[in-house]
Every structure is written in structure tokens, then in C-alpha cells.
């Protein structure tokens, strides 16, 4: 059996399957030793199939790295443990052997691809997430998943590095320029709006990567408009906001016409304004209630009487905003003062007119910043 060495945690694998000599067989033979115990035949990769194998150190080490990447399964579930991760990985890549062979090609492509010379040189590594000084192995694993997603979507011969080099697609650039020109001519909104574009990555959910998916940003067909003021919410976060303000809106099926898009924009604007107002009102109420309770306690202490029990959910050890937002505090607190929706109606309608779809209508999350062109 010929041998080679993977970089990173896979370095302890020295496996290169060969075609059996002296026969007409042109299939890879099962490998001897511990590898054969987790070699999974493609036909076993059906929904509900759970791999059964002995864990090896490289798999465990890879899973420990994946845990630091804020990664989930494509259905938003967390990985229970290393076996759960490897089972999911091997179903996606075909088998453990297929994964390791694909990993070797991916790692080599990542390490050796560059464009330009001298000061103008740009490397593939610099264009991929996790490109910090001590994140080499993490970046390798991340690129394997992204590269495989590209290949599954566009075919095995698809040139992933060239797509990453180009960034935004020509179609996206053309449409975006049309929107900016329309804004300049009509003078109805700022033509220099922020529009982040290409990013070779999986889809994200609640700021976590969904391994086994490919973001439209990775195809060069999507933009994020003013992402610092227009966030993406999970469905759970959005349900909390709607319940908090007492207003529910239907998001799906409201992008087919200018009238429908206008109505949807107005609904988001109303919920945004209600959210800011209610945060302000409830904060005021909490502070006033705490001040009243403190005065009564001080008065009772002076009169040597037991202090009355406070009424209502008073939690004096918590900041008011944390008490109001509860478990959603970390995700929503930043939007409490100025709100979370700052897209001009005129800009939204221009994007609609030029064929963009709005992430606010998606069923998997509420992505207010995201606009994308349809892909085949």
C-alpha cells in the first residue's frame, strides 16, 4: 500500500488505497487495521443511518477543533460528541476514506494557491475564514467543508479557488451598479450604501456555521446591506420580539409585488419602533418600582417595622434591560436604544425592482440585511 501524510490532525494517517493488483477489480479494497472498522460503504449512507466504529485520535482531535468553530449541523442541531460529528461528516463526504482523500487535496489547494506577484500577491488562505496566525488546522477543516459544498452544488470539476478569486459574480456587480445608478438619478436614497458581498462560507444560523451548506455569499450572488444596523435574527429571537411588542407579521409570500414589499417594510418598521418604545417604557417602570421599594424599605427601617414584600418580578440585582430581555439579552441588548431596522423603503423597493430576494422573508431565520439574486 502506498503512503502519504495529511497535514494537521490527520498527520497520523498514512493511507492511500490502491487498486488490487493482478485482477480486473477496479475498486478500492477495504483497508486493514483499525481503519477498516469505520470504512463505510456508500450504500449505507441513508437517512437515519448511524455509523458504528471505533474512534481514533485524529477524529477526536478534529472534533475538538470543530467545537471552537461555532459549527452546527445543517438542521441547526449541535454535535453531541466526536462520534456524532464523524458520522455526520462521513455521510456528507461519502466515507471516512473519501473524507481523508478529499482533505489531502483540499489542504494542498489551500496551501499552494495564490494569484499575482510581489506586493500584489494574494493567497487563497487570506480569502478564507480562520486565517489567523495559529488557526491553520482550523482553516483547513473549514475549507474542506466549504470546498465540498461547492463541488456538490456545481459539480466535481468546479474551480473553487477561481470563484473565490473573482468574488462577487458579474451578475451581482451589474445589478448592484444599476441600483446605485438609480439611487443617484432619482436622489431618493444614498447611492453609497454599504453592501458587503462575497464570503466563501457555509450558511449561518445565530452566528454559527451550518456545516454541509453553502451560503449565497459564497456563490457571489448575495449582499448584506448595512449589516451593522440591520441584523439577522433566529426564529426564536424573532418570536420573542413579536411577543414582546404584541404584533405578529406574516413574512412569507410578501415579496411578489411592490405593494407587498412596501407593506412588509412598514410592518418591520412598526415592530422596530414598538420594540424601542417598549424597552424605554419598561426600563422606566422598573427603575421607578425599584426606587419606590427602596424608599419604603428605608422608611420602614426608620420606623422599626418589617419591610413590605415587593410586588411584581423585581430583580434588583439585574440591570433593567437584562431583566426585560432575559435569555435574549446578549443578542438583543445592542438594539434596545436605536432599534434593529434601518433600511430605507426606497432602497428596499429598488432592490426588489432589480430582482433581489430579501432575507427577511426566509423561513429559516429573519435576515434583515441580506439580499440575494436567484441562482439556478
C-alpha positions as CSV (number, residue, x, y, z in Angstrom):
1,X,0.0,0.0,0.0
2,X,1.4,3.4,-0.9
3,X,1.5,6.0,1.8
4,X,1.3,9.8,2.2
5,X,0.7,12.1,5.1
6,X,-2.1,14.5,5.8
7,X,-1.3,17.9,7.4
8,X,-2.8,18.9,10.7
9,X,-4.5,16.3,12.9
10,X,-4.7,13.8,10.1
11,X,-0.9,13.6,10.1
12,X,-1.1,10.2,11.8
13,X,-3.0,8.7,8.8
14,X,-0.6,7.2,6.2
15,X,-3.2,5.6,4.0
16,X,-3.5,5.6,0.2
17,X,-5.9,2.9,-1.1
18,X,-4.7,1.1,-4.2
19,X,-6.4,-0.9,-6.9
20,X,-5.9,-4.6,-6.3
21,X,-3.0,-5.9,-8.4
22,X,-3.4,-8.9,-10.7
23,X,-7.2,-8.7,-11.0
24,X,-9.8,-7.0,-13.0
25,X,-11.1,-5.3,-9.9
26,X,-11.0,-1.5,-10.1
27,X,-12.4,-0.7,-6.7
28,X,-10.6,0.2,-3.5
29,X,-10.2,-2.7,-1.2
30,X,-11.1,-2.4,2.5
31,X,-8.1,-1.2,4.4
32,X,-6.5,-3.5,7.1
33,X,-6.2,-2.5,10.7
34,X,-8.3,0.0,12.6
35,X,-9.4,1.9,9.5
36,X,-11.4,-1.0,8.2
37,X,-13.6,-0.8,11.3
38,X,-15.0,2.5,10.3
39,X,-14.9,2.2,6.5
40,X,-18.4,3.0,5.5
41,X,-19.8,1.8,2.2
42,X,-21.7,4.5,0.2
43,X,-24.9,2.4,0.2
44,X,-25.0,2.6,4.0
45,X,-25.3,6.4,3.8
46,X,-29.1,6.7,4.0
47,X,-31.2,8.9,6.3
48,X,-31.2,7.6,9.8
49,X,-28.0,5.6,9.3
50,X,-25.7,5.8,12.3
51,X,-22.1,4.9,11.9
52,X,-20.6,2.3,14.3
53,X,-16.9,2.4,14.6
54,X,-14.0,2.7,17.0
55,X,-12.9,6.3,17.4
56,X,-9.3,7.1,16.6
57,X,-7.2,10.0,17.9
58,X,-7.3,12.1,14.7
59,X,-11.1,12.1,14.7
60,X,-11.3,13.1,18.3
61,X,-8.7,15.9,17.7
62,X,-10.6,17.1,14.7
63,X,-13.9,17.3,16.7
64,X,-12.2,19.4,19.4
65,X,-11.2,21.9,16.7
66,X,-14.6,21.9,15.2
67,X,-16.1,22.8,18.6
68,X,-14.1,26.0,18.5
69,X,-15.5,26.9,15.1
70,X,-19.1,27.6,16.3
71,X,-20.4,24.9,14.0
72,X,-23.7,23.1,13.8
73,X,-25.3,20.5,11.6
74,X,-27.3,21.8,8.6
75,X,-30.5,21.3,10.5
76,X,-29.2,23.6,13.3
77,X,-28.6,20.7,15.7
78,X,-25.4,20.7,17.8
79,X,-22.9,17.8,17.6
80,X,-23.4,15.6,20.6
81,X,-19.8,14.2,20.6
82,X,-17.0,13.2,18.3
83,X,-18.8,10.1,17.0
84,X,-21.8,12.2,16.1
85,X,-19.6,14.6,14.2
86,X,-17.7,11.9,12.4
87,X,-21.0,10.1,11.4
88,X,-22.4,13.3,10.1
89,X,-19.1,14.1,8.3
90,X,-18.8,10.7,6.7
91,X,-22.4,10.8,5.4
92,X,-21.7,14.1,3.8
93,X,-18.3,13.2,2.2
94,X,-19.2,9.6,1.4
95,X,-17.0,7.7,3.9
96,X,-14.0,8.3,6.1
97,X,-11.6,7.3,3.4
98,X,-13.3,9.7,0.9
99,X,-13.1,12.4,3.5
100,X,-9.3,11.9,4.1
101,X,-8.5,11.8,0.4
102,X,-10.6,14.9,-0.2
103,X,-8.9,16.5,2.8
104,X,-5.5,15.9,1.3
105,X,-6.5,17.6,-2.0
106,X,-8.2,20.5,-0.1
107,X,-5.2,21.1,2.2
108,X,-2.8,21.1,-0.8
109,X,-5.0,23.5,-2.7
110,X,-5.4,25.8,0.2
111,X,-1.6,25.9,0.9
112,X,-0.4,26.3,-2.7
113,X,-2.9,28.6,-4.4
114,X,-2.0,32.2,-4.9
115,X,-2.5,35.0,-7.5
116,X,-0.3,37.8,-8.6
117,X,3.3,38.5,-7.6
118,X,5.2,40.5,-5.0
119,X,3.1,43.2,-3.3
120,X,0.2,42.2,-5.4
121,X,0.2,38.6,-4.4
122,X,-3.0,37.3,-2.9
123,X,-3.2,33.8,-1.4
124,X,-6.2,31.5,-1.1
125,X,-5.5,31.3,2.6
126,X,-6.1,35.0,3.0
127,X,-9.5,34.7,1.5
128,X,-10.8,32.0,3.8
129,X,-12.2,32.4,7.4
130,X,-9.8,31.5,10.2
131,X,-6.7,32.9,8.6
132,X,-5.1,34.0,11.9
133,X,-1.5,33.0,12.8
134,X,-2.4,30.0,14.9
135,X,-5.6,28.8,13.1
136,X,-4.0,26.8,10.2
137,X,-5.6,23.5,11.1
138,X,-9.0,25.1,11.8
139,X,-8.9,26.8,8.4
140,X,-8.1,23.5,6.7
141,X,-11.1,21.8,8.2
142,X,-13.3,24.8,7.4
143,X,-12.1,24.9,3.8
144,X,-12.7,21.1,3.3
145,X,-16.4,21.6,4.2
146,X,-16.8,24.7,2.1
147,X,-15.0,23.2,-0.9
148,X,-17.1,20.0,-0.7
149,X,-20.3,22.1,-0.6
150,X,-19.1,23.9,-3.8
151,X,-18.4,20.6,-5.5
152,X,-21.8,19.1,-4.6
153,X,-23.7,22.2,-5.8
154,X,-21.8,22.9,-9.0
155,X,-20.1,19.6,-9.9
156,X,-16.8,17.9,-9.2
157,X,-14.9,19.9,-11.8
158,X,-15.9,23.2,-10.4
159,X,-13.0,25.6,-9.8
160,X,-13.4,26.7,-6.2
161,X,-10.2,28.9,-5.9
162,X,-11.1,30.8,-9.1
163,X,-14.6,31.5,-7.8
164,X,-13.1,32.8,-4.6
165,X,-10.6,34.9,-6.5
166,X,-13.4,36.6,-8.5
167,X,-15.6,37.3,-5.5
168,X,-18.8,38.9,-6.4
169,X,-20.3,37.5,-9.6
170,X,-20.6,39.6,-12.7
171,X,-24.3,39.4,-12.5
172,X,-24.3,40.7,-8.9
173,X,-21.9,43.6,-9.7
174,X,-24.1,44.6,-12.7
175,X,-27.3,44.6,-10.7
176,X,-25.8,46.4,-7.8
177,X,-24.4,49.1,-10.1
178,X,-27.9,49.5,-11.5
179,X,-29.4,50.0,-8.1
180,X,-26.7,52.6,-7.2
181,X,-27.2,54.4,-10.5
182,X,-30.9,54.5,-10.0
183,X,-30.4,56.0,-6.5
184,X,-28.1,58.6,-7.9
185,X,-30.5,59.6,-10.7
186,X,-33.7,59.6,-8.5
187,X,-31.9,61.0,-5.5
188,X,-34.2,59.0,-3.3
189,X,-31.6,57.4,-1.1
190,X,-27.8,57.3,-0.6
191,X,-26.1,55.6,-3.5
192,X,-23.1,54.9,-1.4
193,X,-24.9,52.4,0.9
194,X,-22.8,49.7,2.5
195,X,-23.1,46.4,0.6
196,X,-20.9,43.6,1.8
197,X,-20.5,40.9,-0.7
198,X,-18.5,37.7,-1.3
199,X,-17.7,35.3,1.6
200,X,-16.7,31.7,0.9
201,X,-18.5,30.1,3.9
202,X,-21.5,27.9,4.8
203,X,-24.8,29.4,5.8
204,X,-25.0,30.8,9.3
205,X,-27.6,30.5,12.0
206,X,-27.4,32.5,15.1
207,X,-23.8,33.4,14.3
208,X,-22.9,29.8,13.9
209,X,-21.8,27.9,10.7
210,X,-24.1,25.2,9.3
211,X,-21.6,22.6,8.1
212,X,-22.9,20.9,4.9
213,X,-24.4,24.1,3.5
214,X,-23.2,26.8,1.2
215,X,-24.1,30.5,1.7
216,X,-25.3,32.5,-1.3
217,X,-22.5,34.8,-0.3
218,X,-20.1,32.0,-1.4
219,X,-21.6,32.0,-4.9
220,X,-21.1,35.7,-5.4
221,X,-24.9,36.3,-5.7
222,X,-25.7,37.9,-2.3
223,X,-25.0,41.2,-0.4
224,X,-25.5,42.4,3.1
225,X,-26.8,45.9,3.3
226,X,-25.6,48.0,6.2
227,X,-25.0,44.9,8.4
228,X,-24.0,47.0,11.4
229,X,-27.6,48.3,11.8
230,X,-29.7,45.5,10.3
231,X,-29.1,42.1,11.9
232,X,-30.1,38.5,11.3
233,X,-32.4,37.0,14.0
234,X,-33.1,33.4,14.7
235,X,-36.7,32.4,14.6
236,X,-36.7,32.1,18.4
237,X,-35.3,35.6,18.8
238,X,-37.9,37.0,16.3
239,X,-40.7,35.2,18.1
240,X,-39.6,36.8,21.4
241,X,-39.6,40.3,19.7
242,X,-43.1,39.8,18.3
243,X,-44.5,38.5,21.6
244,X,-42.8,41.4,23.4
245,X,-44.3,44.1,21.3
246,X,-47.6,42.3,20.8
247,X,-47.5,42.3,17.0
248,X,-47.1,39.3,14.6
249,X,-46.4,39.7,10.9
250,X,-46.6,37.2,8.1
251,X,-43.3,37.3,6.2
252,X,-43.6,34.7,3.5
253,X,-45.3,35.4,0.2
254,X,-44.9,39.2,0.6
255,X,-42.2,39.9,-1.9
256,X,-44.0,39.3,-5.2
257,X,-45.1,42.9,-5.9
258,X,-44.1,46.4,-4.9
259,X,-47.2,46.8,-2.9
260,X,-46.5,43.6,-0.9
261,X,-42.9,44.6,-0.3
262,X,-44.0,48.1,0.9
263,X,-46.4,46.5,3.3
264,X,-43.7,44.2,4.6
265,X,-41.3,47.0,5.1
266,X,-43.9,49.0,7.0
267,X,-44.6,46.1,9.3
268,X,-40.9,45.7,10.2
269,X,-40.6,49.4,10.8
270,X,-43.6,49.3,13.1
271,X,-42.2,46.4,15.1
272,X,-38.9,48.1,15.3
273,X,-40.4,51.3,16.7
274,X,-42.6,49.4,19.2
275,X,-39.6,47.4,20.4
276,X,-37.6,50.6,21.1
277,X,-40.6,52.3,22.8
278,X,-41.5,49.3,25.0
279,X,-37.9,48.8,26.1
280,X,-37.8,52.5,27.1
281,X,-41.2,52.3,29.0
282,X,-40.4,49.1,30.8
283,X,-37.0,50.3,31.8
284,X,-38.6,53.4,33.3
285,X,-41.2,51.3,35.1
286,X,-38.6,49.0,36.6
287,X,-36.4,51.9,37.8
288,X,-39.4,53.7,39.3
289,X,-40.6,50.5,41.1
290,X,-37.1,49.8,42.5
291,X,-36.8,53.4,43.7
292,X,-40.2,53.2,45.4
293,X,-39.3,49.9,47.1
294,X,-36.1,51.4,48.3
295,X,-37.9,54.4,49.8
296,X,-40.4,52.2,51.5
297,X,-37.7,49.9,52.9
298,X,-35.8,52.9,54.2
299,X,-39.0,54.3,55.8
300,X,-39.9,51.0,57.4
301,X,-36.4,50.6,58.8
302,X,-36.6,54.0,60.4
303,X,-39.9,53.1,62.0
304,X,-38.5,49.7,63.0
305,X,-41.2,47.9,61.1
306,X,-40.7,44.9,58.8
307,X,-40.2,45.9,55.2
308,X,-43.2,45.1,52.9
309,X,-42.6,42.3,50.4
310,X,-42.1,43.7,46.9
311,X,-44.8,43.1,44.4
312,X,-44.1,42.0,40.8
313,X,-41.0,40.5,39.3
314,X,-38.5,42.9,40.8
315,X,-34.9,41.7,40.4
316,X,-32.8,44.5,41.8
317,X,-29.5,42.6,41.2
318,X,-30.1,42.7,37.4
319,X,-29.8,45.7,35.1
320,X,-33.3,46.6,33.9
321,X,-32.5,45.6,30.3
322,X,-31.3,42.2,31.3
323,X,-34.4,41.7,33.3
324,X,-36.6,42.7,30.4
325,X,-34.8,40.6,27.7
326,X,-34.0,37.5,29.8
327,X,-32.1,34.9,27.9
328,X,-32.1,37.0,24.7
329,X,-30.2,39.8,26.4
330,X,-26.9,39.2,24.7
331,X,-28.4,39.0,21.3
332,X,-30.9,41.9,21.5
333,X,-29.5,44.4,24.0
334,X,-27.5,46.2,21.3
335,X,-30.7,47.1,19.5
336,X,-32.6,48.5,22.5
337,X,-31.8,52.2,22.1
338,X,-31.8,52.8,18.3
339,X,-33.6,49.8,17.0
340,X,-32.7,47.0,14.6
341,X,-34.2,48.1,11.3
342,X,-32.6,51.0,9.3
343,X,-33.2,50.1,5.7
344,X,-34.8,53.0,3.7
345,X,-38.0,52.0,2.0
346,X,-36.8,53.4,-1.3
347,X,-33.7,51.3,-1.2
348,X,-35.7,48.1,-0.4
349,X,-38.0,48.8,-3.4
350,X,-35.1,49.4,-5.7
351,X,-33.6,46.1,-4.8
352,X,-37.0,44.5,-5.3
353,X,-37.3,46.0,-8.7
354,X,-33.9,44.7,-9.8
355,X,-34.7,41.1,-8.9
356,X,-33.2,40.7,-5.5
357,X,-34.9,38.5,-2.9
358,X,-34.9,39.7,0.8
359,X,-33.7,37.5,3.6
360,X,-36.4,39.0,5.8
361,X,-38.9,36.6,4.1
362,X,-36.8,33.5,4.7
363,X,-38.4,30.7,6.7
364,X,-35.1,29.6,8.5
365,X,-34.3,33.0,10.0
366,X,-35.1,36.7,9.8
367,X,-32.2,38.2,7.9
368,X,-32.9,41.9,7.6
369,X,-29.6,42.8,6.0
370,X,-29.5,40.0,3.3
371,X,-30.5,40.4,-0.3
372,X,-29.6,37.9,-3.0
373,X,-30.2,37.2,-6.7
374,X,-31.8,33.9,-7.6
375,X,-29.4,31.1,-8.6
376,X,-30.1,28.1,-10.8
